[in-house]
Amino acid sequence: MITAQGIELRAGARLLVDDLTFRVAPGDRVGLVGRNGAGKTTLTKVLAGHSQPAAGTVTSSGDVGYLPQDPRTGDLEVLARDRILSARGLDHTIRELRAAEHAMGDENDELRERAMRRYSRLEAEFTSKGGYAAESEAASIASSLSLDARILDQPLRTLSGGQRRRVELTRILFSGAQTLLLDEPTNHLDADSIIWLRDYLKSYKGGLIIISHDVEMLDTVVTRVFHLDANRAELDIYNVGWKTYLQQRETDERRRKRERQNAEKKASVLFTQADKMRAKATKATAAQNMAKRAERLLAGLEGERQQDKVAKLRFPKPSPCGKTPLTATGLSRSYGSLEIFTDVDLAVDRGSRVVVLGLNGAGKTTLLRILSGVDDPDTGEVQQGHGLKLGYYAQEHENLDVERTVLENMKSAAPDLNETETRKVLGSFLFSGDDVHKPASVLSGGEKTRLSLALLVVSAANVLLLDEPTNNLDPASRAEILGALRGYEGAVVLVTHDEGAVHALEPERVLMLPDGVEDLWSPDYADLVELA
């Protein structure tokens, strides 16, 4: 159980929420919603104990499992399987068992007997922690999230960002934590894994707070809704499911509007009458009382909700370039003995639109990193054509310097813009006032997405490499991205699980990984997008 008492959250000097008090008990499944930048990620970090509120306290009973939007693991040399098993302390025991097994084959009798005694002790310890049944449970959860045995036996450094995130999600679900805090858990999941996760969370007996823009997930799972209102810096709590919440919120809006209209009408009559009465000295006191009554009428009203602000996005007018600004020939990439893809060819013509499909781990992100020049291929080469100007949107936001502020990142990307112009662009992406001085490291996933997109807007790129650009975005911001894709005149190479993004792109070609097969786009490929 988690109890929050008098919580105040701030982003720099900006107040996100004030005097927030609530409790999440076992069986509560809370959907935490609100526009990007409202403070959802900040709140979950505080509830998880990863950061401190400006005021107030958080107490929890039992273990808390927290999935941030961008999980960071310490040792990337650890096997994925061991990372998952570490949630119950089994990883260390298993490594010790392996070492003891090896020592049991020693020719020295004394060392062999010592290893056998050690093995017996470790096996008892392993059994007390759940033993082979726990290993089987972990493998089952991993399999349901599309992590097979081959992936589990690889070091984390060899996995894609999406695979590492699924390892972390598996670890948290396996941990047996009494409360789960999940920030956009469906990112990087294929359609089958999302369906499995919905069913798993629907039957979860502990407390749950989930941030998600997956409407079906919210509709299936949540029994309560917490809405962070960025305009009023308040949290509205609805003790109902998702569909009822939507209906109730709409009803509340109509009520607020009707009450305000009625009160404003009555107050206007009172103010007008008070003005007439003030001219007569004998009625001055009555006029003053009448005006005060009108002010009390207005003061007692709930504020009418303002429309959430949305970043206004238009991709840049592309710089002039040659007929084929980007060409890749014979690309291959492996991690150790694991081959990711081989012999991939791709010619990106001026204004062309290509979507890259493939199962998780097929190398989609790796291909974009190679095309952008971030990584080198094992074989093959990438050739830059005449006038190429690349814009790269990285799934994990590696293009951002997390040690620098929002403003510093922007100035680095657009050194020719003066301070006023830079702030104007940032303002259109909802970074205003002190927000521009926040380090990129403290931004939420949605805010990092907005900043990365702002860098693209000032890039004048004629080839955009976009890796899951709609992740972490609320519906209104996602709609802006899709509109920008439709109107962009340059070339685009897109990696996405979002079928709507593919429809907006209207691709001409599809590149299938890991085989590198290229084909003309047809609607038949649309069914593969969410599975890829």
C-alpha positions as CSV (number, residue, x, y, z in Angstrom):
1,M,0.0,0.0,0.0
2,I,1.1,3.6,-0.8
3,T,-0.1,6.7,1.1
4,A,0.7,10.2,-0.1
5,Q,0.1,13.1,2.3
6,G,0.3,16.8,1.4
7,I,2.5,16.2,-1.7
8,E,3.8,19.3,-3.5
9,L,5.6,18.7,-6.8
10,R,7.6,21.3,-8.8
11,A,9.5,21.5,-12.0
12,G,12.0,24.2,-11.3
13,A,9.9,27.1,-10.1
14,R,6.7,25.8,-11.8
15,L,4.1,24.3,-9.5
16,L,2.9,20.9,-10.9
17,V,0.6,19.9,-8.1
18,D,-0.1,21.1,-4.5
19,D,-1.4,19.4,-1.4
20,L,-1.9,16.1,-3.0
21,T,-3.3,13.4,-0.7
22,F,-4.4,9.9,-1.6
23,R,-4.0,6.2,-0.8
24,V,-3.5,3.2,-3.1
25,A,-4.6,0.0,-1.4
26,P,-4.2,-3.7,-2.5
27,G,-6.7,-4.3,-5.4
28,D,-6.7,-0.7,-6.5
29,R,-5.7,-0.3,-10.2
30,V,-5.1,3.4,-10.8
31,G,-4.8,5.0,-14.2
32,L,-2.7,8.1,-13.9
33,V,-3.5,10.4,-16.8
34,G,-2.9,14.0,-18.0
35,R,-1.1,15.7,-20.8
36,N,2.7,15.4,-21.4
37,G,4.5,17.5,-18.8
38,A,1.7,17.6,-16.3
39,G,3.9,15.7,-13.7
40,K,2.9,12.0,-14.1
41,T,6.4,10.7,-14.3
42,T,7.6,13.1,-11.6
43,L,4.8,11.8,-9.3
44,T,5.7,8.1,-9.9
45,K,9.4,8.8,-9.2
46,V,8.4,10.3,-5.9
47,L,6.1,7.4,-5.1
48,A,8.8,4.9,-5.9
49,G,11.3,6.8,-3.7
50,H,13.6,7.7,-6.6
51,S,13.2,11.4,-5.9
52,Q,11.8,13.7,-3.2
53,P,8.7,15.9,-3.3
54,A,9.0,19.7,-2.6
55,A,6.7,19.1,0.4
56,G,4.7,16.2,1.9
57,T,5.4,12.6,2.7
58,V,5.1,9.2,1.0
59,T,4.9,6.0,3.0
60,S,4.6,2.4,1.6
61,S,4.1,-1.0,3.1
62,G,5.6,-3.9,1.1
63,D,7.9,-3.9,-1.9
64,V,7.3,-1.4,-4.7
65,G,8.1,-2.4,-8.3
66,Y,8.8,0.6,-10.5
67,L,9.2,0.6,-14.3
68,P,10.4,4.0,-15.5
69,Q,10.1,5.1,-19.1
70,D,13.8,4.8,-19.6
71,P,15.1,2.1,-17.3
72,R,18.8,2.2,-16.7
73,T,20.6,-1.0,-15.5
74,G,24.0,-0.9,-14.0
75,D,26.1,-3.8,-15.3
76,L,25.4,-4.3,-19.0
77,E,27.5,-7.5,-19.0
78,V,24.9,-9.3,-16.8
79,L,22.9,-11.9,-18.7
80,A,19.3,-10.9,-19.2
81,R,18.1,-14.1,-17.4
82,D,20.2,-13.2,-14.3
83,R,18.9,-9.6,-14.4
84,I,15.4,-10.9,-14.1
85,L,16.2,-13.5,-11.4
86,S,17.9,-10.8,-9.4
87,A,14.5,-9.5,-8.4
88,R,14.3,-12.3,-5.9
89,G,18.0,-12.6,-5.2
90,L,18.3,-15.8,-7.2
91,D,20.9,-14.6,-9.6
92,H,23.8,-14.7,-7.1
93,T,22.7,-18.1,-5.8
94,I,22.6,-19.6,-9.3
95,R,26.0,-18.2,-10.2
96,E,27.4,-19.7,-7.0
97,L,25.8,-23.1,-7.9
98,R,27.4,-23.0,-11.4
99,A,30.8,-22.3,-9.8
100,A,30.3,-25.2,-7.3
101,E,29.3,-27.5,-10.1
102,H,32.4,-26.7,-11.9
103,A,34.6,-27.2,-8.8
104,M,32.9,-30.6,-8.2
105,G,34.8,-31.9,-11.2
106,D,38.2,-31.0,-9.7
107,E,40.8,-33.8,-9.4
108,N,41.7,-32.7,-5.9
109,D,39.6,-34.7,-3.5
110,E,39.6,-32.1,-0.8
111,L,38.5,-29.3,-3.2
112,R,35.9,-31.6,-4.7
113,E,34.4,-32.5,-1.3
114,R,34.4,-28.9,-0.3
115,A,32.6,-28.0,-3.5
116,M,30.0,-30.7,-2.9
117,R,29.3,-29.4,0.6
118,R,29.0,-25.9,-0.8
119,Y,26.7,-27.1,-3.5
120,S,24.4,-28.7,-1.0
121,R,24.2,-25.5,1.1
122,L,23.5,-23.4,-2.0
123,E,20.9,-25.8,-3.3
124,A,19.0,-25.5,0.0
125,E,19.2,-21.8,-0.2
126,F,18.0,-21.9,-3.9
127,T,15.1,-24.1,-2.9
128,S,14.1,-21.8,-0.1
129,K,13.8,-18.9,-2.6
130,G,11.5,-20.8,-4.9
131,G,14.1,-22.8,-6.8
132,Y,13.3,-24.2,-10.2
133,A,9.7,-23.3,-10.0
134,A,10.7,-19.6,-9.7
135,E,13.0,-20.0,-12.7
136,S,10.2,-21.5,-14.6
137,E,7.9,-18.7,-13.6
138,A,10.4,-16.1,-14.7
139,A,10.9,-17.8,-18.1
140,S,7.1,-18.0,-18.6
141,I,6.7,-14.2,-18.0
142,A,9.6,-13.5,-20.3
143,S,8.1,-15.7,-23.0
144,S,4.8,-13.9,-22.7
145,L,6.7,-10.6,-23.3
146,S,8.4,-12.1,-26.4
147,L,11.7,-12.8,-24.7
148,D,12.8,-16.3,-25.7
149,A,15.6,-18.4,-24.2
150,R,18.1,-17.2,-26.8
151,I,17.6,-13.5,-25.7
152,L,17.7,-14.4,-22.0
153,D,21.1,-16.0,-22.4
154,Q,22.6,-12.8,-23.9
155,P,24.4,-10.0,-22.0
156,L,22.2,-6.8,-21.7
157,R,24.7,-4.9,-23.8
158,T,23.8,-7.0,-26.9
159,L,20.1,-6.3,-26.6
160,S,18.1,-3.5,-28.3
161,G,16.5,-0.7,-26.1
162,G,13.1,-2.4,-26.5
163,Q,14.5,-5.8,-25.4
164,R,16.2,-4.3,-22.4
165,R,12.9,-2.6,-21.4
166,R,11.0,-5.8,-21.7
167,V,13.7,-7.5,-19.5
168,E,13.0,-4.8,-16.9
169,L,9.2,-5.3,-17.1
170,T,9.7,-9.0,-16.8
171,R,11.9,-8.5,-13.7
172,I,9.3,-6.2,-12.0
173,L,6.4,-8.6,-12.7
174,F,8.5,-11.5,-11.4
175,S,9.6,-9.7,-8.3
176,G,6.3,-10.3,-6.4
177,A,6.1,-6.6,-5.4
178,Q,3.0,-5.7,-3.5
179,T,2.6,-2.4,-5.5
180,L,3.5,-1.8,-9.2
181,L,4.3,1.6,-10.7
182,L,4.4,1.2,-14.4
183,D,5.2,4.2,-16.7
184,E,4.1,3.4,-20.3
185,P,4.6,-0.4,-20.0
186,T,3.3,-1.1,-23.5
187,N,6.2,0.8,-25.2
188,H,8.2,-1.7,-27.3
189,L,5.6,-4.5,-26.9
190,D,4.1,-6.3,-29.8
191,A,0.3,-6.8,-30.1
192,D,0.3,-10.3,-28.4
193,S,2.4,-9.1,-25.5
194,I,0.1,-6.2,-24.9
195,I,-2.9,-8.4,-24.8
196,W,-1.1,-10.7,-22.3
197,L,-0.1,-7.8,-20.1
198,R,-3.6,-6.4,-20.0
199,D,-4.9,-9.8,-18.8
200,Y,-2.1,-10.1,-16.3
201,L,-2.7,-6.6,-14.8
202,K,-6.5,-7.0,-14.8
203,S,-6.1,-9.9,-12.4
204,Y,-3.3,-8.4,-10.3
205,K,-4.1,-8.5,-6.6
206,G,-1.7,-5.8,-5.4
207,G,-1.9,-2.1,-5.8
208,L,-1.2,-0.7,-9.3
209,I,-0.5,2.8,-10.7
210,I,-0.2,2.8,-14.5
211,I,0.7,5.6,-16.9
212,S,-0.4,4.7,-20.4
213,H,-1.8,6.2,-23.6
214,D,-3.1,2.8,-24.6
215,V,-6.9,3.4,-24.2
216,E,-7.7,-0.3,-24.4
217,M,-5.2,-1.0,-21.5
218,L,-6.8,1.7,-19.4
219,D,-10.3,0.5,-20.2
220,T,-9.4,-3.2,-19.4
221,V,-7.3,-2.7,-16.3
222,V,-8.1,0.4,-14.2
223,T,-10.7,0.7,-11.5
224,R,-9.8,4.3,-10.5
225,V,-8.5,7.3,-12.4
226,F,-6.2,10.1,-11.2
227,H,-6.2,13.0,-13.6
228,L,-3.3,15.5,-13.2
229,D,-4.6,18.9,-14.5
230,A,-1.6,20.9,-15.6
231,N,-3.7,24.1,-15.9
232,R,-5.0,24.0,-12.3
233,A,-2.0,22.2,-10.7
234,E,-4.5,19.8,-9.1
235,L,-5.2,16.1,-9.0
236,D,-8.8,15.0,-9.7
237,I,-9.6,11.6,-8.3
238,Y,-12.3,9.4,-9.8
239,N,-13.2,6.2,-8.1
240,V,-14.6,4.6,-11.2
241,G,-13.3,2.7,-14.3
242,W,-12.1,4.3,-17.5
243,K,-15.3,4.7,-19.5
244,T,-17.3,5.9,-16.5
245,Y,-14.5,8.4,-15.8
246,L,-14.7,9.8,-19.3
247,Q,-18.5,10.2,-19.0
248,Q,-18.2,11.7,-15.5
249,R,-15.5,14.1,-16.6
250,E,-17.7,15.3,-19.5
251,T,-20.7,15.7,-17.1
252,D,-18.5,17.7,-14.7
253,E,-17.4,20.0,-17.5
254,R,-21.0,20.7,-18.5
255,R,-22.0,21.3,-14.9
256,R,-19.1,23.7,-14.3
257,K,-19.9,25.6,-17.5
258,R,-23.6,25.9,-16.6
259,E,-22.9,27.0,-13.0
260,R,-20.4,29.6,-14.2
261,Q,-22.8,31.0,-16.8
262,N,-25.6,31.3,-14.2
263,A,-23.3,32.8,-11.6
264,E,-21.8,35.3,-14.0
265,K,-25.3,36.3,-15.1
266,K,-26.5,36.9,-11.6
267,A,-23.2,38.7,-10.6
268,S,-23.6,41.0,-13.7
269,V,-27.1,42.0,-12.5
270,L,-25.8,42.7,-9.0
271,F,-22.8,44.7,-10.2
272,T,-25.1,46.8,-12.5
273,Q,-27.6,47.4,-9.7
274,A,-24.8,48.3,-7.2
275,D,-23.3,50.9,-9.7
276,K,-26.7,52.6,-9.9
277,M,-27.2,52.6,-6.2
278,R,-23.7,54.1,-5.4
279,A,-24.8,57.5,-6.8
280,K,-27.1,57.9,-3.8
281,A,-25.4,58.4,-0.4
282,T,-28.2,56.8,1.4
283,K,-27.8,53.5,-0.5
284,A,-24.0,53.4,-0.6
285,T,-23.8,50.7,2.1
286,A,-26.4,48.6,0.3
287,A,-24.5,49.0,-3.0
288,Q,-21.3,47.8,-1.3
289,N,-23.0,44.7,0.1
290,M,-24.5,43.9,-3.2
291,A,-21.1,44.1,-4.9
292,K,-19.6,41.8,-2.2
293,R,-22.4,39.3,-2.8
294,A,-21.6,39.3,-6.5
295,E,-17.9,38.7,-5.8
296,R,-18.8,35.8,-3.4
297,L,-20.9,34.2,-6.2
298,L,-17.9,34.2,-8.6
299,A,-15.3,33.3,-5.9
300,G,-17.2,30.1,-5.0
301,L,-17.2,28.7,-8.5
302,E,-14.9,25.8,-9.7
303,G,-12.7,27.0,-12.5
304,E,-13.7,25.9,-15.9
305,R,-11.1,23.5,-17.3
306,Q,-8.9,25.0,-19.9
307,Q,-8.0,23.0,-23.0
308,D,-4.6,21.3,-22.5
309,K,-1.9,22.9,-24.4
310,V,-0.3,20.9,-27.3
311,A,3.0,21.3,-28.9
312,K,2.6,22.8,-32.4
313,L,4.7,20.6,-34.7
314,R,5.7,21.1,-38.3
315,F,8.7,19.3,-39.6
316,P,11.2,21.6,-41.4
317,K,11.3,22.7,-45.0
318,P,13.9,20.3,-46.3
319,S,17.2,21.7,-47.6
320,P,18.0,21.1,-51.3
321,C,19.7,17.8,-52.0
322,G,20.6,15.4,-54.9
323,K,18.4,12.7,-56.2
324,T,19.6,10.0,-53.7
325,P,20.9,11.7,-50.6
326,L,21.5,8.5,-48.6
327,T,22.6,5.0,-49.7
328,A,23.5,1.9,-47.7
329,T,25.0,-1.2,-49.3
330,G,25.9,-4.6,-47.8
331,L,25.2,-3.6,-44.2
332,S,25.6,-6.3,-41.5
333,R,25.8,-6.2,-37.8
334,S,26.4,-8.8,-35.1
335,Y,26.9,-8.9,-31.3
336,G,29.6,-11.5,-30.7
337,S,28.4,-14.7,-32.4
338,L,24.8,-13.4,-32.6
339,E,24.0,-12.2,-36.1
340,I,21.4,-9.3,-36.1
341,F,21.1,-8.7,-39.9
342,T,23.2,-9.2,-42.9
343,D,23.6,-7.8,-46.5
344,V,21.1,-5.0,-46.1
345,D,20.8,-2.5,-49.0
346,L,18.8,0.7,-49.0
347,A,18.6,3.7,-51.3
348,V,16.8,6.7,-49.8
349,D,15.7,9.0,-52.7
350,R,14.7,12.6,-52.3
351,G,11.3,12.7,-50.8
352,S,10.9,8.9,-50.5
353,R,9.1,7.2,-47.7
354,V,10.3,3.9,-46.2
355,V,8.9,1.9,-43.3
356,V,11.2,-0.7,-41.6
357,L,9.5,-3.7,-40.2
358,G,10.8,-6.7,-38.2
359,L,10.2,-8.5,-34.9
360,N,11.7,-7.1,-31.7
361,G,15.4,-7.6,-31.8
362,A,15.6,-7.8,-35.7
363,G,17.8,-4.8,-35.7
364,K,15.5,-1.9,-36.7
365,T,17.0,0.5,-34.2
366,T,20.5,-0.7,-34.9
367,L,19.9,0.0,-38.6
368,L,18.8,3.6,-38.0
369,R,21.8,4.1,-35.7
370,I,24.1,3.0,-38.5
371,L,22.3,5.1,-41.1
372,S,22.7,8.1,-38.8
373,G,26.4,7.5,-38.2
374,V,26.0,6.8,-34.5
375,D,27.2,3.2,-34.9
376,D,29.4,1.5,-37.5
377,P,28.4,-1.6,-39.5
378,D,30.4,-4.8,-39.3
379,T,30.4,-4.9,-43.1
380,G,29.1,-2.6,-45.8
381,E,29.0,1.2,-45.9
382,V,26.7,4.2,-45.8
383,Q,27.2,6.8,-48.4
384,Q,26.1,10.4,-48.0
385,G,24.8,11.9,-51.3
386,H,25.0,15.5,-52.4
387,G,23.4,18.0,-49.9
388,L,22.4,15.3,-47.4
389,K,21.2,16.8,-44.1
390,L,20.1,14.2,-41.6
391,G,17.6,14.5,-38.8
392,Y,17.6,11.6,-36.4
393,Y,15.0,10.9,-33.8
394,A,16.4,8.3,-31.4
395,Q,14.0,6.0,-29.5
396,E,16.0,6.2,-26.3
397,H,16.7,9.9,-26.8
398,E,20.4,9.3,-27.0
399,N,20.6,12.5,-29.2
400,L,20.0,14.6,-26.1
401,D,22.9,15.7,-23.9
402,V,21.3,14.9,-20.5
403,E,24.0,17.0,-18.7
404,R,22.9,20.1,-20.5
405,T,19.7,22.1,-20.1
406,V,16.8,22.3,-22.5
407,L,18.0,25.6,-23.8
408,E,21.6,24.4,-24.2
409,N,20.5,21.4,-26.2
410,M,18.5,23.7,-28.5
411,K,21.4,26.2,-28.9
412,S,23.7,23.3,-29.8
413,A,21.3,22.1,-32.5
414,A,20.6,25.5,-33.9
415,P,23.6,27.8,-33.3
416,D,22.5,30.3,-35.8
417,L,19.3,31.1,-33.9
418,N,19.5,34.0,-31.4
419,E,18.1,33.7,-27.9
420,T,14.7,35.1,-28.7
421,E,14.2,32.8,-31.7
422,T,15.4,29.8,-29.8
423,R,13.0,30.5,-26.9
424,K,10.2,31.0,-29.4
425,V,10.7,27.5,-30.9
426,L,10.9,26.0,-27.4
427,G,7.8,27.8,-26.4
428,S,5.9,26.2,-29.3
429,F,6.9,22.9,-27.8
430,L,5.6,24.0,-24.3
431,F,9.0,24.8,-22.8
432,S,8.6,28.3,-21.4
433,G,10.0,30.4,-18.5
434,D,12.2,28.4,-16.1
435,D,11.4,25.1,-18.0
436,V,14.1,25.9,-20.5
437,H,16.8,25.8,-17.7
438,K,15.9,22.2,-16.6
439,P,18.5,19.6,-17.3
440,A,17.4,17.1,-19.9
441,S,18.1,14.3,-17.4
442,V,15.0,15.3,-15.3
443,L,12.6,15.5,-18.2
444,S,9.8,13.0,-18.5
445,G,9.6,10.7,-21.5
446,G,7.0,12.9,-23.1
447,E,9.1,16.0,-22.5
448,K,12.2,14.4,-23.9
449,T,10.1,13.5,-27.0
450,R,9.0,17.1,-27.4
451,L,12.6,18.4,-27.0
452,S,13.9,15.8,-29.6
453,L,11.2,16.9,-32.0
454,A,12.0,20.5,-31.4
455,L,15.6,19.8,-32.4
456,L,14.3,18.2,-35.7
457,V,12.2,21.2,-36.5
458,V,15.2,23.5,-36.6
459,S,17.4,21.1,-38.4
460,A,16.3,21.8,-42.0
461,A,16.8,18.1,-42.5
462,N,16.0,16.5,-45.9
463,V,16.1,12.9,-44.6
464,L,14.4,12.1,-41.3
465,L,15.3,8.8,-39.5
466,L,12.4,8.3,-37.0
467,D,12.6,5.6,-34.4
468,E,9.2,5.2,-32.6
469,P,8.4,8.9,-32.6
470,T,4.9,8.5,-31.1
471,N,6.0,6.7,-28.0
472,N,5.2,8.5,-24.7
473,L,2.9,11.0,-26.3
474,D,-0.7,11.9,-25.2
475,P,-3.3,11.6,-28.0
476,A,-3.3,15.3,-28.9
477,S,0.5,15.4,-29.2
478,R,0.5,12.1,-31.2
479,A,-2.0,13.7,-33.6
480,E,0.4,16.6,-34.1
481,I,3.2,14.2,-35.1
482,L,1.0,12.4,-37.5
483,G,-0.1,15.7,-39.1
484,A,3.5,16.7,-39.4
485,L,4.4,13.4,-41.1
486,R,1.7,13.9,-43.7
487,G,2.9,17.4,-44.6
488,Y,6.7,16.8,-44.6
489,E,8.3,17.1,-48.0
490,G,11.6,15.4,-47.4
491,A,12.5,11.7,-47.2
492,V,11.6,9.6,-44.1
493,V,12.8,6.2,-42.9
494,L,10.4,5.2,-40.1
495,V,10.5,2.5,-37.4
496,T,7.2,2.2,-35.5
497,H,4.7,-0.1,-33.8
498,D,2.0,2.6,-34.4
499,E,-0.2,1.7,-37.3
500,G,-1.5,5.2,-37.3
501,A,2.0,6.6,-37.9
502,V,2.4,4.3,-41.0
503,H,-0.9,5.4,-42.4
504,A,0.2,9.1,-41.9
505,L,3.5,8.4,-43.6
506,E,1.8,6.7,-46.6
507,P,5.1,4.7,-47.4
508,E,6.1,3.8,-50.8
509,R,8.4,0.9,-49.7
510,V,8.9,-1.5,-46.9
511,L,12.2,-3.0,-45.7
512,M,11.9,-6.3,-43.8
513,L,14.5,-7.1,-41.2
514,P,16.6,-9.2,-40.5
515,D,16.6,-10.5,-44.0
516,G,16.9,-7.1,-45.7
517,V,14.1,-7.9,-48.2
518,E,12.7,-4.7,-49.8
519,D,9.3,-4.5,-51.4
520,L,6.7,-1.9,-52.6
521,W,4.3,-1.1,-49.8
522,S,0.9,-2.6,-49.9
523,P,-2.0,-2.7,-47.3
524,D,-1.1,-6.4,-46.7
525,Y,1.9,-5.2,-44.7
526,A,-0.3,-3.1,-42.3
527,D,-1.2,-6.2,-40.2
528,L,2.6,-6.7,-39.5
529,V,3.1,-3.2,-38.0
530,E,1.8,-3.9,-34.5
531,L,3.4,-7.3,-34.5
532,A,6.8,-6.0,-35.6
